[in-house]
Amino acid sequence: MIQLIINGQSQQFAAPLNVAQLIDHLSLQGKRIAIERNGTIVPRSQFTEQLLVHGDRLEVVIAVGGG
């Protein structure tokens, strides 16, 4: 079991996962998002490569259109 802090909220997961799997879990697939992991932006090209570990702090920002 791993614990992640996502947008200031603690969440637990049964097994390690990568950023792409987290996006699926949060039902954010297909949305324009930016993810920061422990203070560093994760490039979209690395979503499947970035394995999240216990204690990671993530900020997930969803881009919204408008004007």
N, C-alpha and C positions, 0 to 999 in steps of 0.2 A: 504494500500500500504506500502511495506517495501523496504528499500534501503540497499543493501549489497555492500561491496567493495570486488571485486573478482580480484585477481592478480593486484591490484592497480587501477582497473577500477570500477566506480560506476555503478551499475545495479539496476533497480527497478522491483519489482514483485508485482502483484495484491493482492496476499494473502500470508500469512506465509507458509513456506515449510520446509521440513526436508532435510538433506544432500542427501539422496537417490533421492529425487525429483529434487534437484538441478543438480545432475549428469545426470538425464534423460533430463532435460531442456538444459543442455550444450552438449548433445549428446555424453557423455563420458561413457555410460554403456558398460561393457565388456572390458574396457581398464584398464591397471594397473596404478592406480593413488594413490596419497597420498593427504590428505586434512588437512590443518592446520586452525583452527578456533580461532581467537584472540590469537595466539601464542601457541596453544596447538594442538597436532596431534589428529585427531578424528579416533579412531579405526574403521576398516571396520565393525565390529560387531555392532557398534552404529550408522551407517549411517541412519537407519530408525527411531532411537530414538532421534537424535539430531535435535531439532527444531531450525531453524535459526530465529533470531530476527533483527529488524531494527538496522542498524549500525554495524552489525557483519563484521569483516574483515577476509577474507578467502584467503588462498594461495592454489592453485590447481596445483599439479605437476604431470605430466604424465611421467611414466617410458618409456624409449626408449631402445630397444635392440641394440646391436652393439659391435664392438670390434676392 
